[in-house]
């Protein structure tokens, strides 16, 4: 490393640690505009602790401007980090790069991660990187998460299943008859979205509730048991 590179790395590192968001944002922009291999470690390390969404997004952009092989090599170990933000941001950046090696590193543990943001990012990343022939297995794993979390989490899972297309249909259809009410409603809403991607998720949820209610109602004109 030249003295000039060492000086710049110190400057970028210090700027990324600034308490001022605009300074950190400018530092990430500078790192991506003038990529240097030595900055990869600095950028990845900052991803794990950066609190601002826009700065994190700029950090991801900066990493995508560097040598992809070097970045992927540095990001893959982050997927097992005890820090949720490190796992989530690594997944997000790997999705942007699209390196096939990331698929092999996204195991079931990330797809069921206890942190909702990590799990949501893992779902999207896996659905975007899944190789031909592995869609059914991924759909089965994603299907275990139906009914999980609030609206935004459920919508993320539905979108990931939609990305898998026909491979997801048997899994979602089977979940429509699940004993768990939340799983059934989510599965029905997801199936509506797969059949009609332009439909709104809220409308699909309401339709799922209506179907669920009708399934439990007695038929008109029949005697009660």
JODAJO-V259807 format. One record per pair of residues at least 24 apart in sequence whose C-alpha atoms are under 10 Angstrom apart, sorted by the first residue. I is the first residue (numbers start at 0). J is the second residue. If there is no record, write none. Layout:
# JODAJO-V259807
i->[I:I]
j->[J:J]
This chain:
# JODAJO-V259807
i->[0:0:4:4:4:4:5:5:7:7:7:8:8:8:8:9:9:11:11:11:12:12:12:12:12:15:15:15:15:15:15:15:16:16:16:20:20:20:20:20:21:21:22:23:23:23:23:23:23:23:24:24:24:24:24:24:24:25:25:26:26:26:26:27:27:27:27:27:27:27:27:27:28:28:28:28:28:29:29:30:30:30:30:30:30:30:31:31:31:31:31:31:31:31:31:32:32:32:32:33:33:33:34:34:34:34:34:34:35:35:35:36:36:36:36:36:37:38:38:39:39:39:39:39:39:39:40:40:40:40:42:43:43:43:43:43:43:43:43:44:44:44:44:45:46:46:46:46:46:46:46:47:47:47:47:47:47:47:47:47:47:48:48:48:48:48:49:49:49:50:55:55:55:56:56:56:58:58:59:59:59:59:59:59:59:60:60:60:61:62:62:62:62:63:63:63:63:64:67:67:67:67:68:68:68:70:71:71:71:71:71:72:72:74:75:75:75:75:76:78:78:78:78:78:78:79:79:79:79:83:83:83:83:83:83:83:84:84:84:85:86:86:86:86:86:86:86:87:87:87:87:87:87:87:87:87:88:88:88:89:89:89:90:90:90:90:90:90:90:90:90:91:91:91:91:91:92:92:93:93:94:94:94:94:94:94:94:94:95:95:97:97:97:98:99:99:99:100:101:101:101:102:102:102:102:102:103:103:103:105:106:107:107:107:110:110:110:110:110:111:111:111:111:115:115:115:115:115:116:116:116:118:118:118:118:119:119:119:119:119:119:119:120:120:120:121:121:122:122:122:122:122:122:123:123:123:123:123:123:124:125:125:125:126:126:126:126:126:126:126:127:127:127:129:132:133:133:134:134:134:134:134:134:134:135:135:135:135:135:135:135:135:136:136:136:137:137:137:138:138:138:138:138:138:138:138:138:138:139:139:139:139:139:140:141:141:141:142:142:142:142:142:142:142:143:143:143:143:144:144:145:145:145:145:145:145:145:145:145:145:146:146:146:146:146:146:146:146:146:147:147:147:148:150:150:150:150:151:153:153:153:153:153:154:154:154:154:154:154:156:156:157:157:157:157:157:157:157:157:157:158:158:158:158:158:160:160:160:160:161:161:161:161:161:161:161:162:163:164:164:165:165:167:168:168:175:175:176:180:180:181:183:183:183:184:184:184:184:187]
j->[36:37:35:36:37:38:37:38:35:37:38:35:37:38:41:38:41:38:41:42:38:41:42:44:45:41:42:45:46:49:54:58:45:48:49:49:50:51:53:54:53:54:54:49:51:53:54:55:57:58:51:53:54:55:56:57:58:54:57:54:57:58:61:54:55:56:57:58:59:60:61:62:54:57:58:60:61:57:61:57:58:60:61:62:64:65:57:58:59:60:61:62:63:64:65:60:61:64:65:61:64:65:61:62:63:64:65:66:64:65:66:62:65:66:69:70:65:62:65:63:65:66:69:70:73:74:69:70:73:74:70:70:73:74:77:85:88:89:92:73:74:77:85:85:84:85:86:87:88:89:92:77:80:82:83:84:85:86:87:88:89:82:83:84:85:88:84:85:88:84:88:91:92:88:91:92:88:92:88:89:91:92:93:95:96:92:95:96:92:92:93:95:96:92:93:95:96:96:93:96:97:98:96:98:100:96:96:97:98:100:101:100:101:101:100:101:104:105:104:104:105:106:109:117:121:104:105:108:109:112:113:114:115:116:117:118:114:116:117:117:112:114:116:117:118:120:121:112:114:115:116:117:118:119:120:121:116:117:120:117:120:121:117:118:119:120:121:122:123:124:125:117:120:121:123:124:120:124:124:128:120:121:123:124:125:126:127:128:124:127:124:127:128:128:128:129:130:128:125:128:129:126:127:128:129:130:128:129:130:129:140:137:140:141:137:140:141:143:144:140:141:143:144:147:148:149:151:152:151:152:155:144:152:155:156:151:152:153:154:155:156:159:155:156:159:156:159:155:156:157:158:159:160:155:156:158:159:160:162:159:159:162:163:156:158:159:160:161:162:163:159:162:163:163:166:163:166:160:162:163:164:165:166:167:163:164:165:166:167:168:169:170:166:167:170:163:166:167:162:163:164:165:166:167:168:169:170:171:166:167:169:170:171:170:167:170:171:167:170:171:173:174:182:186:170:171:174:182:182:185:171:174:179:181:182:183:184:185:186:189:174:179:180:181:182:183:184:185:186:181:182:185:181:185:200:201:204:200:185:186:188:189:200:185:188:189:192:200:201:185:189:185:186:188:189:190:191:192:193:200:189:192:193:196:200:189:190:192:193:189:190:192:193:194:195:196:193:193:193:194:193:194:193:193:194:207:211:211:208:211:208:207:208:211:208:209:210:211:211]
